[in-house]
Amino acid sequence: MKSRIPLLSTLITGALLLGAQTLPAAPFAYNNGDVLLVFWQSGHPNLEVDIGPVSQFINASPGSIITFTGAGANQFSLTQLDAAFSSLASVNWAAISDVRGASVYGLPVNTLFLTNPRSNISTLTSPYTSLSTFQQGSIGSIISTVAGYLSSEGAIPWSSGQPANAISNTANVVIIPGGDSSSYVSIAGTAGGLAGNFNEGDIENQTPSPFTSGATRSDFYELEPNTGDGVYLGYFEFDATGTLTFRVSPTLPTSYNLQINKPDVAVNFSSENNVLYDVQANSDLVNGFWSTIASNLTGTGGTLTFTDSGAATQTQRFYRIHVQF
């Protein structure tokens, strides 16, 4: 063990080593700018998961999918979910992150990352609005306390006081009793507002009861202080099997054209791997309406083509591409 205090004798050295053994390092290893997944269910412990640096969400390929349920680094297991909760019904969950004390990944201090739950799984939420540096600092301090980063409470201090355990106290997962002062609900409360510091809505999603099929989704926003609407990064999806994934936000097609092959019209547009697209058409922009003429077209990373049969016989026809978020 390295120390800045000179060792005076073998006896003192032994005493220092003995003291070190009574203060074990925390297995839970959270770093500034990491993203925390938090889960809680009334009457049960809190499950808190460090899923790694926020940079992975910013720099990921558009439309890609990241899975956080499994046995790898930055993942949690179904066994850990079973250890924390009696079932997956009525489980509250959110993803949170902040940049605390020093800039990381080119992000300014007090940048926040927060989930916004969808009321309709297919409908994108409205973005949160960024706040002042001071206001976001107050919100970020709650997030850092939940993690135990530069704090005497939270996941890191709790982890330090417990023996390492392959289920409940690992490098990226802790299961903390709900009534413990270091648990998420004790620090942030149960209203989804980070102890009343965030007033733009409930950051937590809740699974239905019963929850035997389907999924819940929450959009993920980046909020740099004083920059207006938050930046949409993609969405988390937590399904009834206990699997949690993140779908990175796709981009709009960068090229498109129409090719007339009478009596048909071919609609061509650029795509991204695994992103789903709909083709919509309208023959009267004033009095008409847009109808979906092709849905769930899977992107390949190249050009997609949809043939609108008989469309070239019409006087006019307009098209637009809808990207499924």
Buried (B, 14 or more C-beta within 10 A) or exposed (E): EEEEEEEEEEEEEEEEEEEEEEEEEBBBBBEBBBBBBBBBBEEBBBBBBBBBBBBBBBEBEBBBBBEBBEEEEBBBBBEBBEBBBEBBBBBBBBBBBBBBEEEBBEBBBBBBBBBBBBEEEEEBBEBBEBBEBEBBBBBBBBBBBBBBBEBEBBBBBBBBEBEBBEEBBBBBBBBBBBEBEBBBBBBBBEEBBBBEBBEBBBBBBBBBEEBEEEBBBBBBBBBBBEBEEBBBBBBBBBBBEBBBBBBBBBEEBEEBEBEEEEEBBBBBBBBBBBBBBBBBBBBEEEEEEEEEBBEEBEBEEEBBEBBBEEBBEEEEBEBEBBBBB
